[in-house]
Amino acid sequence: MKKCFILAQRNIKEMLREPLSLVFCLGFPMVMLLLMQLIFKSMEFVPDNFAIKNYASGICVFGFTFTSLFVAMQISSDKNSSFIKRINIAPINKLTYYLSFFVSALPIAVAQTVLFYLTALIFGFPFDANFVLSIVYLLPSAVFYVCIGMLIGALCSNDKQTGPISSIFISLTGIFGGVFMPLNAFGGGFATFVNLLPFGHSVLIASELQTVGAGCIYPHVLYLLFYIVAIIAIVAVLEKLRSAKK
């Protein structure tokens, strides 16, 4: 665990070398919220699903996708540096290496969430017990998207590949996460397919707080935990296959 935290400190230093990217990760959801509010101000009729209490979690989760991109770029850029060569010969297993990115990126996602919801208060998000729960309930979603970043980083051989692959997950989150359209707009077998994907659950785990209450964490958290474990397993398999080829 000590090695993990040492590597995490190194990752944080790398982040601070690109402060613009870090500011973008933290500020993107707030900027998007501001733009959405400006758009709605100019509309005569705003559907209920675009009331801030209903769509705030979707915007926050959409911000997580850029945190995952940030993680993916860090991991993939390491592959073409001397640092990864030192890691390969050092007494550090790859799981510790990947876990260090989780340790360094999760606080960013948490800070992103807190700053976003504090900003949402300005635009009328209700300040009650569900306000705190909204932040807490989005933690599994933050973990999921950090793990997505780890997976993309493991798949890509250089940082140039991370952008196109990450854009796929960003688009999937926007469409199937219910960020820009209500998930109840889908019907039939397609609705079942969307429900099997993790993206909608990463938003609904918090967006249903205002209507369902604290019990809305189920079953969404179970879906997210399943995908988190599956992603970690895939990353482990990829690294074993990569090590076997050497």
Rosetta silent file (secondary structure, phi, psi, omega in degrees, C-alpha in Angstrom):
SEQUENCE: MKKCFILAQRNIKEMLREPLSLVFCLGFPMVMLLLMQLIFKSMEFVPDNFAIKNYASGICVFGFTFTSLFVAMQISSDKNSSFIKRINIAPINKLTYYLSFFVSALPIAVAQTVLFYLTALIFGFPFDANFVLSIVYLLPSAVFYVCIGMLIGALCSNDKQTGPISSIFISLTGIFGGVFMPLNAFGGGFATFVNLLPFGHSVLIASELQTVGAGCIYPHVLYLLFYIVAIIAIVAVLEKLRSAKK
SCORE:     score description
SCORE:     0.000 S_00000001
   1 L     0.000  -34.382  179.280    0.000    0.000    0.000 S_00000001
   2 H   -62.091  -41.768  178.285    2.929    2.344    0.721 S_00000001
   3 H   -61.857  -37.709  179.726    4.180    1.888   -2.834 S_00000001
   4 H   -61.458  -45.297 -178.478    0.694    2.720   -4.120 S_00000001
   5 H   -70.137  -32.939  176.394    0.613    6.039   -2.258 S_00000001
   6 H   -64.668  -44.146  177.103    4.139    6.913   -3.414 S_00000001
   7 H   -65.395  -37.378  178.797    3.060    6.334   -7.016 S_00000001
   8 H   -62.677  -39.634  177.043   -0.142    8.307   -6.372 S_00000001
   9 H   -61.801  -39.850  177.120    1.950   11.257   -5.198 S_00000001
  10 H   -63.581  -41.061  179.015    3.910   11.028   -8.421 S_00000001
  11 H   -62.250  -40.533  179.607    0.630   11.008  -10.411 S_00000001
  12 H   -63.657  -40.539  178.004   -0.577   14.110   -8.590 S_00000001
  13 H   -62.565  -38.364  177.374    2.683   15.903   -9.444 S_00000001
  14 H   -64.396  -38.220  177.437    2.132   14.952  -13.089 S_00000001
  15 H   -62.589  -42.745 -176.956   -1.386   16.402  -12.895 S_00000001
  16 H   -68.864  -17.380  175.610   -0.075   19.651  -11.454 S_00000001
  17 L   -73.780  -19.413  176.161    2.282   19.985  -14.407 S_00000001
  18 L  -122.188   69.469 -175.230   -0.832   20.412  -16.562 S_00000001
  19 H   -61.987  -28.519  179.990   -2.971   22.696  -14.380 S_00000001
  20 H   -63.508  -41.546  178.238   -5.217   23.657  -17.308 S_00000001
  21 H   -65.093  -39.355  179.811   -6.376   20.045  -17.711 S_00000001
  22 H   -66.390  -43.150  177.839   -6.987   19.790  -13.973 S_00000001
  23 H   -63.240  -38.988  178.662   -8.996   23.024  -13.923 S_00000001
  24 H   -61.834  -44.698  179.372  -10.991   21.772  -16.910 S_00000001
  25 H   -59.510  -43.802 -177.067  -11.832   18.515  -15.089 S_00000001
  26 H   -74.159  -37.122 -172.282  -12.997   20.388  -11.995 S_00000001
  27 H   -94.271  -16.864 -175.764  -14.793   23.200  -13.776 S_00000001
  28 H   -55.184  -48.826 -179.324  -16.393   21.509  -16.780 S_00000001
  29 H   -60.759  -36.692 -179.428  -19.595   20.371  -15.000 S_00000001
  30 H   -68.526  -40.063  176.882  -20.133   23.836  -13.521 S_00000001
  31 H   -63.753  -41.869  179.471  -19.667   25.515  -16.910 S_00000001
  32 H   -64.832  -40.078  177.177  -22.075   23.037  -18.477 S_00000001
  33 H   -61.135  -43.678  178.951  -24.630   23.687  -15.729 S_00000001
  34 H   -61.091  -44.762  178.971  -24.363   27.421  -16.359 S_00000001
  35 H   -62.792  -42.718  178.727  -24.885   26.945  -20.104 S_00000001
  36 H   -61.271  -41.975 -179.844  -27.915   24.700  -19.509 S_00000001
  37 H   -65.705  -38.516  177.717  -29.439   27.289  -17.187 S_00000001
  38 H   -64.795  -38.372  178.108  -28.916   30.055  -19.756 S_00000001
  39 H   -65.211  -45.868 -177.666  -30.624   27.907  -22.400 S_00000001
  40 H   -67.287  -29.102  178.712  -33.592   27.152  -20.151 S_00000001
  41 H   -63.429  -30.498 -178.027  -33.969   30.830  -19.234 S_00000001
  42 L   -88.321   -3.118 -179.307  -34.689   31.586  -22.886 S_00000001
  43 L   -96.157  139.638  178.579  -37.307   28.821  -23.211 S_00000001
  44 L   -72.501  -36.497 -179.366  -41.004   29.453  -22.572 S_00000001
  45 L  -130.054  127.651  178.674  -41.587   25.876  -21.408 S_00000001
  46 L  -115.682  120.497  179.799  -39.044   23.620  -19.705 S_00000001
  47 L   -58.578  153.113 -177.737  -39.972   19.912  -19.293 S_00000001
  48 H   -58.615  -33.789 -178.211  -40.022   18.529  -15.755 S_00000001
  49 H   -67.796  -12.281  176.316  -37.086   16.236  -16.467 S_00000001
  50 H  -103.700   15.382  166.291  -34.980   19.358  -16.965 S_00000001
  51 L   -66.981  141.232 -170.452  -35.772   20.741  -13.531 S_00000001
  52 H   -58.233  -32.840 -179.558  -32.377   21.136  -11.891 S_00000001
  53 H   -67.580  -21.274 -178.441  -33.129   18.604   -9.152 S_00000001
  54 H   -93.585  -32.314 -174.660  -33.736   15.972  -11.852 S_00000001
  55 H  -107.266   -4.862 -177.117  -30.883   16.599  -14.270 S_00000001
  56 H   -58.671  -44.053 -178.136  -28.095   17.851  -11.969 S_00000001
  57 H   -63.639  -32.754  178.613  -26.686   14.371  -11.336 S_00000001
  58 H   -64.862  -41.996  178.401  -26.551   13.709  -15.086 S_00000001
  59 H   -66.042  -40.721  179.766  -24.395   16.772  -15.700 S_00000001
  60 H   -63.100  -44.910  178.763  -22.136   15.835  -12.790 S_00000001
  61 H   -64.367  -37.587  177.436  -21.705   12.284  -14.103 S_00000001
  62 H   -60.220  -33.425  175.612  -20.990   13.642  -17.575 S_00000001
  63 H   -66.271  -31.140  178.226  -18.110   15.522  -15.948 S_00000001
  64 H   -61.412  -30.129 -177.940  -16.761   12.217  -14.617 S_00000001
  65 H   -63.596  -29.737  178.821  -16.193   11.072  -18.200 S_00000001
  66 H   -79.957  -26.165  171.680  -13.541   13.761  -18.616 S_00000001
  67 H   -66.316  -40.656  177.709  -11.884   12.641  -15.395 S_00000001
  68 H   -63.908  -37.042  176.233  -11.700    9.155  -16.915 S_00000001
  69 H   -63.323  -40.943  178.844  -10.130   10.687  -20.036 S_00000001
  70 H   -60.211  -45.355  178.853   -7.577   12.420  -17.820 S_00000001
  71 H   -63.935  -45.702 -178.632   -6.682    9.099  -16.151 S_00000001
  72 H   -60.049  -40.895 -179.045   -6.502    7.275  -19.479 S_00000001
  73 H   -67.859  -36.393  177.591   -4.131    9.851  -20.940 S_00000001
  74 H   -63.689  -47.279 -177.599   -1.830    9.621  -17.920 S_00000001
  75 H   -65.508  -47.354 -176.479   -1.606    5.829  -18.117 S_00000001
  76 H   -68.305  -33.274  178.808   -1.187    5.639  -21.891 S_00000001
  77 H   -70.050  -27.464  176.854    1.432    8.425  -21.974 S_00000001
  78 H   -62.951  -29.716 -173.716    3.489    6.475  -19.416 S_00000001
  79 L   -66.210  -21.073  179.513    3.799    3.626  -21.910 S_00000001
  80 L  -108.433   24.162  179.805    6.073    5.675  -24.138 S_00000001
  81 L  -122.819  167.107  178.468    8.244    6.996  -21.326 S_00000001
  82 H   -71.994  -17.799 -177.720   11.212    5.700  -19.377 S_00000001
  83 H   -61.558  -45.567 -177.213    9.044    5.683  -16.246 S_00000001
  84 H   -66.419  -29.453  177.258    7.120    2.562  -17.262 S_00000001
  85 H   -66.747  -38.212  177.871   10.413    0.786  -18.005 S_00000001
  86 H   -68.944  -35.596  178.531   11.535    1.473  -14.438 S_00000001
  87 H   -64.992  -39.820 -177.101    8.166    0.222  -13.141 S_00000001
  88 H   -64.564  -30.121 -178.759    8.552   -3.010  -15.136 S_00000001
  89 H  -100.001   -7.584  179.197   11.878   -3.844  -13.492 S_00000001
  90 L   -83.066  157.852  178.385   10.958   -2.516  -10.028 S_00000001
  91 L   -77.541   58.160  179.549    9.397   -4.761   -7.333 S_00000001
  92 L  -130.825  122.958  178.287    5.961   -3.232   -8.015 S_00000001
  93 L   -79.704  159.128 -174.805    3.117   -5.232   -9.489 S_00000001
  94 H   -65.904  -28.999  178.178    0.895   -3.698  -12.149 S_00000001
  95 H   -62.067  -41.242  176.762   -2.180   -3.791   -9.905 S_00000001
  96 H   -63.145  -40.028  178.788   -0.399   -1.410   -7.509 S_00000001
  97 H   -60.549  -48.660 -179.127    0.517    0.798  -10.456 S_00000001
  98 H   -69.233  -36.993  179.376   -3.101    1.024  -11.657 S_00000001
  99 H   -63.138  -29.997  178.958   -4.440    1.424   -8.149 S_00000001
 100 H   -63.355  -33.237  177.436   -2.212    4.485   -7.738 S_00000001
 101 H   -71.557  -35.174  175.653   -4.170    6.228  -10.497 S_00000001
 102 H   -62.919  -44.912 -178.480   -7.399    5.366   -8.713 S_00000001
 103 H   -64.692  -36.882 -177.983   -6.036    6.858   -5.472 S_00000001
 104 H   -81.926  -28.924 -175.482   -4.908   10.060   -7.196 S_00000001
 105 H   -89.370  -30.939 -176.397   -7.981   10.542   -9.439 S_00000001
 106 H   -60.797  -42.116  176.711  -10.826    9.747   -7.031 S_00000001
 107 H   -58.961  -32.213  177.362  -10.244   12.894   -4.892 S_00000001
 108 H   -65.231  -44.479  178.963  -10.525   14.942   -8.092 S_00000001
 109 H   -63.547  -38.668  178.456  -13.886   13.332   -8.888 S_00000001
 110 H   -65.993  -45.619  178.249  -15.078   13.957   -5.314 S_00000001
 111 H   -62.213  -39.538  176.951  -13.961   17.604   -5.441 S_00000001
 112 H   -58.484  -44.090 -178.734  -15.656   17.917   -8.817 S_00000001
 113 H   -66.045  -46.746 -178.367  -18.911   16.610   -7.323 S_00000001
 114 H   -63.181  -47.103  179.748  -18.835   18.876   -4.260 S_00000001
 115 H   -62.212  -38.707 -179.664  -18.028   21.998   -6.292 S_00000001
 116 H   -64.286  -48.410 -176.816  -20.752   21.148   -8.801 S_00000001
 117 H   -70.224  -30.410  173.581  -23.492   20.701   -6.218 S_00000001
 118 H   -64.683  -38.714  176.274  -22.461   23.863   -4.369 S_00000001
 119 H   -67.437  -38.291 -179.327  -22.844   25.678   -7.687 S_00000001
 120 H   -61.920  -28.889  177.536  -26.198   23.952   -8.289 S_00000001
 121 H   -59.715  -35.051  179.981  -27.504   25.529   -5.081 S_00000001
 122 H   -62.222  -32.478 -175.980  -27.189   28.929   -6.750 S_00000001
 123 L   -97.929   13.489  171.671  -29.551   27.768   -9.496 S_00000001
 124 L   102.999   10.960  175.880  -32.190   26.366   -7.171 S_00000001
 125 L   -66.116  132.116 -175.596  -31.103   22.849   -6.298 S_00000001
 126 L   -62.304  132.891  178.031  -32.912   22.010   -3.030 S_00000001
 127 L   -97.996   95.776 -179.822  -30.754   22.260    0.087 S_00000001
 128 L  -148.643 -164.994 -179.325  -31.954   19.397    2.275 S_00000001
 129 H   -61.098  -31.855 -179.755  -30.851   15.949    3.438 S_00000001
 130 H   -69.784  -18.749  177.593  -30.916   14.758   -0.170 S_00000001
 131 H   -62.650  -48.688  179.219  -28.296   17.373   -1.052 S_00000001
 132 H   -68.303  -41.024 -179.979  -25.643   15.513    0.941 S_00000001
 133 H   -62.134  -35.127  179.304  -26.969   12.130   -0.197 S_00000001
 134 H   -59.219  -40.629  179.408  -26.669   13.224   -3.835 S_00000001
 135 H   -69.712  -44.619 -178.422  -22.931   13.717   -3.338 S_00000001
 136 H   -66.118  -42.493 -176.540  -22.493   10.466   -1.386 S_00000001
 137 H   -68.903  -20.393  178.904  -24.585    8.394   -3.807 S_00000001
 138 L   -84.446   -5.289  178.587  -22.494    9.551   -6.761 S_00000001
 139 H   -59.795  -44.365  176.391  -19.304    8.109   -5.257 S_00000001
 140 H   -59.857  -34.432  177.634  -19.881    4.655   -6.862 S_00000001
 141 H   -66.714  -41.194  178.002  -20.352    6.454  -10.192 S_00000001
 142 H   -61.376  -43.329  178.211  -17.092    8.336   -9.676 S_00000001
 143 H   -61.282  -43.340 -179.452  -15.302    5.046   -8.929 S_00000001
 144 H   -59.026  -46.619 -176.261  -16.820    3.484  -12.050 S_00000001
 145 H   -73.817  -29.850  172.761  -15.613    6.255  -14.369 S_00000001
 146 H   -64.559  -40.727  177.609  -12.133    6.310  -12.849 S_00000001
 147 H   -65.265  -35.966  175.357  -12.006    2.563  -13.549 S_00000001
 148 H   -59.740  -42.188  177.239  -13.156    3.249  -17.122 S_00000001
 149 H   -61.173  -39.936  177.091  -10.153    5.560  -17.450 S_00000001
 150 H   -63.260  -40.156  179.675   -7.882    2.796  -16.181 S_00000001
 151 H   -65.182  -45.828  179.446   -9.371    0.396  -18.752 S_00000001
 152 H   -62.127  -42.499  177.934   -8.894    2.828  -21.644 S_00000001
 153 H   -61.544  -36.892  178.698   -5.321    3.472  -20.504 S_00000001
 154 H   -69.830  -33.739 -178.154   -4.666   -0.273  -20.398 S_00000001
 155 H   -75.696  -36.186 -173.318   -6.106   -0.750  -23.896 S_00000001
 156 L   -85.551  142.105  179.564   -4.254    2.114  -25.582 S_00000001
 157 L   -91.764  -13.708  175.898   -0.593    1.889  -26.490 S_00000001
 158 L  -154.737  167.034 -174.230   -0.130    5.688  -26.589 S_00000001
 159 H   -70.287  -17.206  178.497   -1.938    8.857  -25.551 S_00000001
 160 H   -70.066  -24.686 -179.333   -3.057    9.614  -29.131 S_00000001
 161 H   -82.540  -18.809 -173.728   -5.408    6.631  -29.027 S_00000001
 162 H   -68.633  -35.068 -178.196   -7.129    7.648  -25.797 S_00000001
 163 H   -58.944  -55.781 -179.587   -9.092   10.540  -27.307 S_00000001
 164 H   -59.959  -42.893 -178.898  -11.101    8.528  -29.881 S_00000001
 165 H   -68.829  -41.120  178.872  -11.797    5.650  -27.484 S_00000001
 166 H   -63.475  -35.447 -179.622  -12.718    7.987  -24.626 S_00000001
 167 H   -63.114  -28.963  176.638  -15.090    9.890  -26.909 S_00000001
 168 H   -64.091  -47.338 -179.947  -17.048    6.652  -27.375 S_00000001
 169 H   -67.900  -34.632  177.359  -17.630    6.355  -23.626 S_00000001
 170 H   -63.676  -43.395  178.825  -18.425   10.070  -23.365 S_00000001
 171 H   -66.578  -42.170  179.290  -21.070    9.690  -26.089 S_00000001
 172 H   -61.788  -39.519  178.400  -22.492    6.518  -24.528 S_00000001
 173 H   -65.193  -43.079 -179.881  -22.817    8.293  -21.182 S_00000001
 174 H   -63.600  -39.521 -176.371  -24.565   11.261  -22.786 S_00000001
 175 H   -85.237  -54.909 -173.889  -27.052    9.111  -24.697 S_00000001
 176 H   -89.526   -3.728  177.194  -27.604    6.034  -22.507 S_00000001
 177 L   -91.337   -6.747 -178.999  -26.977    7.774  -19.196 S_00000001
 178 L    75.370   23.677 -179.352  -30.029    9.973  -19.544 S_00000001
 179 L   -72.252  -44.453 -175.704  -27.927   13.141  -19.438 S_00000001
 180 L  -109.248   -7.521  176.926  -29.592   14.824  -22.413 S_00000001
 181 L  -149.719  146.306 -179.245  -32.790   12.810  -22.722 S_00000001
 182 L   -67.535  138.950 -179.418  -34.968   10.932  -20.202 S_00000001
 183 H   -67.151  -23.335  179.252  -34.363    7.190  -20.123 S_00000001
 184 H   -72.442   -2.741  174.752  -38.119    6.561  -19.989 S_00000001
 185 H   -74.383  -20.481  177.316  -38.183    7.742  -23.608 S_00000001
 186 L   -85.108  144.740  179.533  -36.785    4.320  -24.523 S_00000001
 187 L  -138.207  171.014  175.814  -39.198    1.416  -24.737 S_00000001
 188 H    64.007 -145.780 -177.926  -39.411   -2.289  -25.462 S_00000001
 189 H   -65.494  -29.111 -179.975  -36.322   -4.403  -25.912 S_00000001
 190 H   -67.747  -35.339  177.092  -34.125   -1.350  -26.370 S_00000001
 191 H   -63.833  -37.981  177.496  -35.069   -0.139  -22.885 S_00000001
 192 H   -64.503  -41.588  178.704  -33.987   -3.532  -21.517 S_00000001
 193 H   -61.914  -46.123 -179.838  -30.675   -3.228  -23.372 S_00000001
 194 H   -62.404  -36.775 -179.475  -30.080    0.280  -21.970 S_00000001
 195 H   -67.248  -27.045  179.095  -30.890   -0.975  -18.472 S_00000001
 196 H   -76.810  -20.061  178.442  -28.178   -3.621  -18.745 S_00000001
 197 L   -79.690  156.255 -176.154  -25.580   -0.944  -19.461 S_00000001
 198 H   -81.408  -17.673 -167.607  -23.946    0.879  -16.534 S_00000001
 199 H   -65.175  -45.360  178.653  -24.381    4.435  -17.808 S_00000001
 200 H   -63.469  -38.358 -179.417  -28.010    4.977  -16.840 S_00000001
 201 H   -67.313  -30.422  179.855  -27.424    3.497  -13.401 S_00000001
 202 H   -68.518  -21.153  177.451  -24.501    5.877  -12.828 S_00000001
 203 H   -96.539  -47.019 -175.728  -26.973    8.786  -13.135 S_00000001
 204 H   -63.178  -24.222 -178.537  -30.166    7.290  -11.682 S_00000001
 205 H   -58.435  -23.683  178.399  -28.372    6.319   -8.474 S_00000001
 206 H  -118.400  -30.520 -174.867  -28.650    9.979   -7.456 S_00000001
 207 H   -68.442  -24.150 -179.274  -31.236   11.568   -9.768 S_00000001
 208 L   -84.925    0.480 -179.000  -34.079    9.488   -8.285 S_00000001
 209 H   -57.800  -39.813 -174.621  -33.389   10.787   -4.768 S_00000001
 210 H   -70.428  -23.342 -178.119  -35.969   13.549   -5.095 S_00000001
 211 H  -108.884  -43.049 -176.147  -38.779   11.130   -6.034 S_00000001
 212 H   -89.758  -32.321 -176.316  -37.845    7.695   -4.685 S_00000001
 213 L    95.182 -166.762 -174.001  -35.826    8.762   -1.648 S_00000001
 214 H   -61.617  -24.682 -179.313  -32.756    7.135   -0.102 S_00000001
 215 H   -69.890   -5.249 -177.463  -33.804    3.687   -1.328 S_00000001
 216 H   -69.276   -9.508  179.989  -32.986    4.703   -4.913 S_00000001
 217 H   -64.291  -26.746  176.453  -29.419    3.472   -4.424 S_00000001
 218 L  -100.189  143.655   -1.006  -30.700   -0.042   -5.204 S_00000001
 219 L   -90.155    8.017 -171.780  -30.392   -1.731   -7.629 S_00000001
 220 H   -57.447  -40.794 -178.184  -28.174    0.836   -9.345 S_00000001
 221 H   -64.011  -31.201  179.367  -25.234    0.378   -6.975 S_00000001
 222 H   -68.322  -41.514  176.246  -25.238   -3.369   -7.674 S_00000001
 223 H   -60.520  -45.887 -177.951  -24.949   -2.782  -11.427 S_00000001
 224 H   -64.619  -41.757  178.214  -22.075   -0.353  -10.880 S_00000001
 225 H   -61.952  -40.016  178.092  -20.247   -2.717   -8.509 S_00000001
 226 H   -60.360  -47.431 -178.443  -20.564   -5.506  -11.066 S_00000001
 227 H   -69.120  -34.964  177.941  -19.051   -3.371  -13.825 S_00000001
 228 H   -62.426  -47.117  178.900  -16.304   -2.037  -11.543 S_00000001
 229 H   -63.258  -41.720 -179.654  -15.220   -5.588  -10.645 S_00000001
 230 H   -62.995  -41.822 -179.996  -15.476   -6.639  -14.315 S_00000001
 231 H   -64.439  -45.243  179.046  -13.303   -3.714  -15.461 S_00000001
 232 H   -60.641  -39.876  178.424  -10.626   -4.439  -12.849 S_00000001
 233 H   -64.419  -41.258  179.818  -10.632   -8.091  -13.935 S_00000001
 234 H   -64.759  -43.277  178.439  -10.264   -7.113  -17.609 S_00000001
 235 H   -60.741  -42.145  179.526   -7.353   -4.776  -16.806 S_00000001
 236 H   -63.366  -42.401  179.077   -5.660   -7.577  -14.837 S_00000001
 237 H   -64.995  -43.554  179.296   -6.107  -10.028  -17.736 S_00000001
 238 H   -59.193  -42.373 -179.458   -4.783   -7.500  -20.264 S_00000001
 239 H   -69.173  -35.289  177.849   -1.654   -6.938  -18.183 S_00000001
 240 H   -67.115  -42.046  178.209   -1.082  -10.683  -17.752 S_00000001
 241 H   -64.587  -37.913  179.749   -1.395  -11.229  -21.500 S_00000001
 242 H   -67.717  -38.775  179.365    0.959   -8.329  -22.120 S_00000001
 243 H   -69.378  -34.072 -178.974    3.486   -9.720  -19.640 S_00000001
 244 H   -68.013  -28.128 -179.034    3.252  -13.196  -21.208 S_00000001
 245 H   -76.029  -20.871 -176.939    4.229  -11.777  -24.618 S_00000001
 246 L   -80.145    0.000    0.000    7.447  -10.258  -23.238 S_00000001
